[in-house]
Amino acid sequence: MTALELSRLQFAVVTVYHYLFVPLSISLATLTALLQTFHHRTGDPRWQRLTLVAGKLLMITFAVGIVTGLVQEFQFGLSWSDFARFYGDVFGPTLAIEGMLAFFLEATFLGLWWFGADRLRPALHLATIWIVAVGTMISAYVILAANAFMQNPVAYTLDPVTGRARLGDFTDLLTNQVVLAAFPHTIAGAFLGGGALLLAIGGYRRWQSAGGDATGQWRLLVRVGAWTTLVSGTAVALTGDLLGKVMTSVQPMKMAAAEALYATQAGAPFSLFAVGAPGDREPFFSLDVPWLLSFLATGDPTATVRGIDDLQAQYVAQFGPGDYVPVVPVAYWSFRFMIGFGVMATIVAAWVLWRMRRGRDLSPGVPGVFALVDRWLLRGLWMVPVLPALAATAGWLFTETARQPWLVFGLFRTADGVSPGLTPVEIVASLAGFAAVYGLLAVVWVRLVLRVARTGGDAPVPEAAETPDRPLVPSY
């Protein structure tokens, strides 16, 4: 593999791994704040215990996310210094804002929330976790604004001497049409992951733990997780439809690659599944939904969707000779995996809610088709959080690989961004180091989350925690 290919592989590994923790941090911060708010308003001790569960998950995930984020920034400067020189004036302000939020605002108030539980009044203690939740949202938005520049460059000028991109109006950067569409889609996906994690832990504690569920708090957590997953899964579909239309307008090649549509077509269908021989452009079997691609791309089922061949010819005329077609199989299948895994998680949540309606429960012991489904669901409930993680990974692979060969669409090619003089051996060595660190972090995170799942955050709650003038969550 060349230095370019290895650098791309390294960036993919580091970014995908980091993004496993980012959406969980975003969603768990808000979910923890909501759970504590419910306890603050109702005084129900079940909400207090569930707040402790979500809060522990947040602390674990936030800590690992900080470390993986630092590694990501390090490898960005290590392997992509030429791109950093070109893009640094635009990316710098957003990265600085995100850093100040993550390392100062979020970390500070998360520490106040955890260690100040027995020192702050309830209302003030509740405010600290809401500040963390708001900070994660702002942090996510500015980073998505930086990424949106790579998808649809706006608010910049090119230095006539150095060729570097100079930031123009920062407001225009923050109101890029891509970030306005990508932000709600990303946040909905984050809550899909957070809800699925709470659903899995609640299900484990209710149906598999020897401790039982005498107080009904784990049933409550199951319903919170299932409703979060169901609502966010629906929001992912709606916001994804909007984002798809925006991406079609700014990067039509991406939508054409997502369908492997080579010839421009009016009323283009969307294939749910296709099989083709290696090297063949047209599949020998395809299960199509008529007009769906045109609707996804434009909102009009009869609209014309431009194909890969026409767009390649246009880009050659516009940007000069070159291959402007991304790896079509990767774009095609990552797009479907993104949709498929997200839909699967949403269906599981809907089934759980339907089976638990009106005080009922999953019933693997009762003969029948429903019992068979319940039995398999209970056995595999621990895998539900994996589905949103796979969907998010596939979504980012599609977003980034289907933009190739561009780092910044229409402005800066991927091949021009690699650090000069970097050898494949050096990249492999750094990648091996990153992999070792990430492997260790994965073991630590999984073991800590499993510990929370087994214990449920159980701990003796001080008597003072139940009084109005004492904290809601004990500190440890």
C-alpha positions in Angstrom: 0.0 0.0 0.0 1.2 3.5 -0.7 1.6 6.3 1.8 -1.7 7.8 0.6 -3.6 4.6 1.0 -2.1 3.9 4.5 -2.8 7.4 5.6 -6.5 7.1 4.5 -6.7 3.8 6.3 -5.2 5.3 9.5 -7.6 8.2 9.4 -10.5 5.9 8.8 -9.6 3.7 11.8 -8.9 6.6 14.1 -12.1 8.5 13.2 -14.5 5.6 13.2 -13.2 4.4 16.5 -13.5 7.9 18.0 -17.0 8.2 16.7 -18.1 5.2 18.5 -18.0 7.2 21.8 -19.0 10.7 20.6 -22.7 10.0 19.9 -23.0 8.1 23.2 -21.5 11.1 25.1 -23.9 13.5 23.4 -27.0 11.4 24.1 -26.1 10.2 27.5 -25.5 13.8 28.7 -29.0 14.8 27.8 -30.6 11.6 28.9 -28.8 11.9 32.3 -30.1 15.4 32.6 -33.7 14.4 31.7 -33.6 11.5 34.2 -32.4 13.7 37.0 -35.0 16.3 36.0 -37.8 13.7 36.4 -36.5 12.9 39.9 -36.2 16.6 40.8 -39.9 17.1 39.8 -41.4 13.8 41.1 -39.2 12.8 44.0 -39.4 9.2 42.8 -36.2 7.3 43.9 -36.3 5.1 40.8 -35.4 8.1 38.7 -32.6 8.9 41.0 -31.1 5.4 40.6 -31.5 5.5 36.9 -29.8 8.9 36.8 -26.8 7.3 38.6 -26.7 4.5 35.9 -26.8 6.9 33.0 -24.3 9.2 34.7 -21.8 6.4 35.2 -22.1 5.4 31.6 -21.6 9.1 30.6 -18.5 9.5 32.8 -16.9 6.3 31.3 -17.7 7.2 27.7 -16.7 10.8 28.1 -13.3 9.9 29.5 -12.6 7.5 26.6 -13.9 9.9 24.0 -11.5 12.6 25.2 -8.5 10.2 24.8 -9.6 9.1 21.3 -10.2 12.7 20.3 -6.6 13.6 21.3 -5.3 10.7 19.2 -7.4 11.9 16.2 -6.0 15.4 16.4 -2.5 14.0 16.7 -2.7 11.8 13.6 -4.3 14.6 11.7 -1.2 16.7 12.0 1.0 13.7 11.6 -0.3 12.3 8.3 -2.2 15.2 6.8 0.1 18.2 7.3 -0.4 19.6 3.7 -4.1 19.5 4.2 -3.7 21.2 7.6 -1.8 24.0 5.9 -4.5 24.5 3.3 -7.5 24.1 5.6 -6.0 25.3 9.0 -7.4 28.8 8.9 -10.9 27.5 8.4 -10.7 24.4 10.7 -8.7 26.2 13.4 -11.5 28.4 14.9 -14.0 25.5 14.9 -11.5 23.1 16.5 -10.6 25.8 19.1 -14.2 26.3 20.1 -14.8 22.6 20.3 -11.7 22.1 22.4 -12.7 24.9 24.8 -16.1 23.4 25.2 -15.0 19.8 25.6 -12.0 20.4 27.9 -13.3 23.4 29.8 -17.0 23.8 29.8 -18.1 20.1 29.5 -15.4 18.6 31.6 -15.6 21.3 34.3 -19.3 21.0 34.8 -19.3 17.3 34.5 -16.8 17.2 37.4 -19.0 19.6 39.3 -22.0 17.4 38.8 -20.2 14.2 39.9 -18.0 15.4 42.7 -20.4 18.2 43.9 -23.4 16.0 44.4 -23.2 16.2 48.2 -22.2 19.9 48.2 -24.5 21.7 45.7 -28.2 22.4 46.2 -30.5 20.2 44.1 -31.4 22.9 41.6 -27.8 24.0 41.1 -26.7 20.4 40.9 -29.3 19.8 38.2 -28.1 22.9 36.3 -24.6 21.5 36.0 -25.6 18.4 34.1 -27.8 20.5 31.8 -24.8 22.7 31.0 -22.9 19.6 30.1 -25.7 18.5 27.8 -25.9 21.9 26.1 -22.1 22.0 25.7 -22.0 18.7 23.9 -24.6 19.9 21.4 -22.6 23.1 20.7 -19.4 21.1 20.4 -21.1 18.7 18.0 -22.4 21.6 15.9 -19.1 23.4 15.4 -17.3 20.2 14.4 -20.0 19.3 11.9 -19.7 22.9 10.6 -16.0 22.1 9.9 -16.9 18.9 8.2 -19.6 20.6 6.2 -16.9 22.9 4.7 -15.3 19.7 3.3 -18.6 18.6 1.8 -19.7 22.1 0.6 -17.0 24.8 0.9 -18.4 28.2 1.8 -17.2 31.4 3.6 -13.6 31.3 2.3 -11.2 33.0 -0.1 -8.1 31.5 -1.6 -4.8 33.3 -0.9 -3.4 34.2 -4.3 0.2 33.5 -3.2 0.0 30.5 -1.0 -3.2 29.0 -2.3 -4.4 28.5 1.3 -8.1 28.8 2.2 -8.8 31.8 4.3 -11.9 32.0 6.5 -14.4 34.7 5.5 -17.6 35.2 7.5 -17.7 32.8 10.4 -21.5 33.1 10.5 -21.7 31.8 6.9 -19.5 28.8 7.9 -21.9 28.0 10.7 -25.0 28.3 8.5 -23.7 26.1 5.7 -26.8 24.3 4.3 -25.0 21.0 4.8 -24.4 21.5 8.6 -28.0 22.7 9.0 -29.2 19.4 7.6 -26.4 17.2 9.1 -26.7 18.4 12.7 -30.3 17.1 13.4 -29.5 13.9 11.6 -26.3 13.3 13.6 -28.0 14.2 16.9 -30.9 11.8 16.1 -28.4 9.1 15.4 -26.6 9.8 18.7 -29.8 9.3 20.7 -30.5 6.1 18.7 -27.2 4.8 20.2 -27.8 6.1 23.7 -31.4 4.8 23.8 -30.3 1.4 22.7 -27.6 1.2 25.4 -30.1 2.0 28.1 -32.6 -0.5 26.6 -30.0 -3.2 26.7 -28.9 -2.6 30.3 -32.5 -2.2 31.5 -33.5 -5.4 29.7 -30.5 -7.3 31.2 -31.3 -6.2 34.7 -35.0 -7.0 34.4 -35.0 -10.3 32.7 -31.5 -11.8 33.2 -30.1 -10.5 36.5 -30.6 -12.5 39.6 -31.4 -9.3 41.4 -34.9 -9.1 39.9 -36.9 -5.9 39.6 -38.9 -5.5 42.8 -39.2 -1.7 42.5 -39.9 -1.7 38.7 -37.0 0.6 38.0 -35.5 -1.6 35.3 -38.8 -1.9 33.6 -38.8 1.9 33.7 -35.3 2.0 32.1 -36.4 -0.4 29.4 -39.3 1.9 28.5 -37.1 5.0 28.5 -34.5 3.3 26.3 -37.1 1.9 24.0 -38.9 5.1 23.5 -35.7 7.0 23.0 -34.6 4.5 20.4 -38.0 4.5 18.6 -38.4 8.3 18.5 -34.8 8.9 17.5 -34.9 6.2 14.8 -37.9 7.9 13.3 -36.1 11.2 13.5 -33.0 9.7 11.8 -35.2 8.7 8.8 -36.8 12.1 8.5 -33.6 14.1 8.9 -31.8 11.7 6.6 -34.3 12.3 3.9 -33.6 16.1 4.2 -29.8 15.5 4.3 -30.0 13.3 1.2 -31.6 16.1 -0.8 -29.1 18.6 0.4 -26.2 16.3 -0.5 -27.7 15.7 -3.9 -27.7 19.4 -4.7 -24.1 19.9 -3.6 -22.5 16.5 -4.4 -24.7 14.7 -7.0 -21.9 12.1 -7.6 -22.5 10.9 -4.0 -26.1 10.1 -4.6 -25.4 8.5 -8.0 -22.7 6.3 -6.3 -25.1 5.4 -3.5 -27.3 3.7 -6.1 -24.6 2.7 -8.6 -26.5 4.7 -11.1 -24.3 5.1 -14.2 -26.9 6.4 -16.7 -28.9 9.5 -16.1 -32.5 8.5 -15.5 -35.9 10.1 -14.9 -38.0 8.5 -12.2 -35.0 6.5 -11.0 -35.7 3.5 -8.8 -33.9 2.6 -5.5 -32.6 -0.9 -5.2 -33.0 -2.5 -1.8 -30.6 -5.3 -2.8 -28.5 -5.9 -5.9 -26.1 -8.6 -7.0 -23.5 -8.2 -9.7 -20.4 -9.9 -11.1 -17.0 -8.3 -10.3 -16.2 -5.7 -12.9 -19.8 -5.5 -14.2 -21.5 -2.1 -14.0 -25.1 -3.4 -14.2 -26.3 -6.1 -11.7 -27.8 -9.3 -12.9 -30.3 -9.2 -10.1 -31.8 -6.1 -8.3 -34.8 -5.7 -6.0 -36.0 -2.2 -6.9 -38.6 0.2 -5.4 -39.8 2.3 -8.4 -39.2 6.1 -8.4 -37.8 6.0 -4.8 -34.3 7.3 -5.7 -35.7 10.3 -7.5 -37.9 11.1 -4.5 -34.9 10.7 -2.1 -32.7 12.9 -4.2 -35.2 15.7 -5.1 -38.6 15.1 -3.4 -40.1 14.5 -6.8 -40.6 10.8 -7.8 -40.5 11.7 -11.5 -37.4 13.9 -11.3 -34.2 13.2 -13.3 -31.2 11.9 -11.3 -27.9 12.4 -13.0 -25.8 9.3 -13.5 -22.1 8.6 -12.8 -21.1 8.8 -16.5 -22.5 12.3 -17.1 -21.1 13.6 -13.8 -17.6 12.2 -14.6 -17.7 14.0 -18.0 -18.8 17.2 -16.3 -16.1 17.1 -13.7 -13.4 16.4 -16.3 -14.5 19.5 -18.1 -14.7 21.5 -14.9 -11.6 20.3 -12.9 -9.4 18.8 -15.5 -8.4 15.2 -16.3 -8.9 12.6 -13.6 -11.1 9.9 -12.1 -13.9 11.5 -10.1 -15.8 8.4 -9.4 -15.7 7.0 -5.8 -15.5 3.3 -5.0 -19.0 2.5 -6.0 -19.5 -0.8 -4.1 -18.4 0.9 -0.9 -20.8 3.8 -1.4 -23.6 1.4 -2.4 -23.4 -1.0 0.5 -22.4 1.5 3.2 -25.5 3.5 2.3 -27.7 0.4 2.7 -26.0 -0.8 5.9 -26.5 2.6 7.4 -30.2 2.4 6.7 -30.6 -1.3 7.5 -28.9 -1.3 10.9 -30.8 1.8 12.0 -34.1 0.3 11.0 -33.4 -2.9 12.8 -32.7 -1.1 16.1 -35.9 0.9 15.7 -38.0 -2.2 15.0 -36.6 -3.9 18.1 -37.6 -0.9 20.2 -41.1 -0.8 18.7 -41.5 -4.5 19.4 -40.4 -4.1 23.1 -42.8 -1.2 23.6 -45.7 -3.1 22.0 -45.1 -6.2 24.1 -44.8 -4.1 27.3 -48.0 -2.1 26.7 -50.6 -1.9 29.5 -48.4 -3.3 32.1 -47.5 -6.5 30.1 -44.1 -7.9 29.7 -42.0 -10.0 27.3 -43.2 -13.6 27.9 -40.8 -16.3 26.6 -42.5 -18.9 28.7 -45.9 -18.7 27.0 -46.2 -20.9 23.8 -46.8 -19.1 20.5 -45.1 -17.0 17.9 -44.8 -14.0 20.1 -43.1 -16.1 22.8 -40.6 -17.3 20.2 -39.7 -13.8 19.1 -39.5 -12.7 22.8 -37.2 -15.6 23.5 -34.8 -14.7 20.7 -35.1 -11.0 21.6 -34.1 -11.6 25.3 -31.1 -13.7 24.2 -29.9 -11.0 21.8 -30.9 -7.9 23.6 -27.4 -7.2 24.6 -26.6 -6.7 20.9 -29.1 -3.9 20.3 -26.5 -1.1 21.0 -24.3 -2.6 18.3 -26.9 -1.8 15.7 -26.7 2.0 16.0 -22.9 1.8 16.2 -22.8 -0.1 12.9 -25.3 2.3 11.4 -23.2 5.3 12.4 -20.0 3.7 11.2 -21.5 2.9 7.8 -22.9 6.4 7.6 -19.6 8.0 8.1 -17.9 5.7 5.7 -20.5 6.7 3.1 -20.2 10.4 3.8 -16.4 10.4 3.5 -15.6 7.8 0.9 -18.3 8.8 -1.5 -16.7 12.3 -1.6 -13.5 11.0 -3.0 -11.2 12.0 -4.7 -11.8 15.2 -2.8 -10.8 16.2 0.7 -12.6 19.5 0.2 -15.1 19.0 -2.6 -14.0 20.8 -5.7 -11.0 22.5 -4.1 -8.5 20.1 -2.6 -7.8 16.5 -3.6 -7.0 13.8 -1.1 -3.8 12.9 -2.8 -2.5 16.5 -2.2 -3.2 16.4 1.5 -0.7 13.8 2.7 2.3 14.9 4.7 5.4 15.1 2.5 8.2 12.7 3.1 6.0 10.3 5.1 7.0 6.7 4.4 4.7 3.7 4.6 6.8 2.2 7.4 6.3 5.3 9.5 2.5 5.2 8.9 2.3 1.5 9.7 4.2 2.0 12.9 2.0 4.9 14.1 -1.1 2.9 13.1 0.1 0.0 15.2 0.6 2.3 18.1 -2.8 3.8 17.8 -4.4 0.3 17.5 -2.6 -0.8 20.7 -4.0 2.2 22.6 -7.4 1.8 21.1 -7.4 -1.9 21.9 -6.6 -1.2 25.5 -9.3 1.5 25.7 -11.9 -0.8 24.2 -11.2 -3.4 26.9 -11.4 -0.8 29.6 -14.7 0.7 28.3 -16.4 -2.7 27.8 -15.4 -3.9 31.2 -16.6 -0.8 32.9 -19.9 -0.7 31.0 -20.5 -4.4 31.8 -19.8 -3.7 35.4 -22.5 -0.9 35.4 -24.9 -3.3 33.6 -24.3 -6.1 36.2 -24.6 -3.8 39.3 -27.0 -1.4 37.8 -25.2 1.4 39.5 -26.4 0.0 42.8 -24.9 1.7 45.8 -26.2 2.8 49.2 -28.0 6.1 48.9 -27.4 8.5 51.8 -30.5 9.4 53.7 -29.9 13.1 53.1 -30.2 12.5 49.3 -34.0 12.0 49.8 -34.5 15.4 51.4 -35.2 18.5 49.3 -32.1 20.3 50.4 -29.7 17.5 49.6 -28.2 16.3 46.3 -30.0 13.9 43.9 -27.1 11.6 43.1 -24.5 10.4 45.6 -20.9 11.0 44.8 -18.2 8.3 44.8 
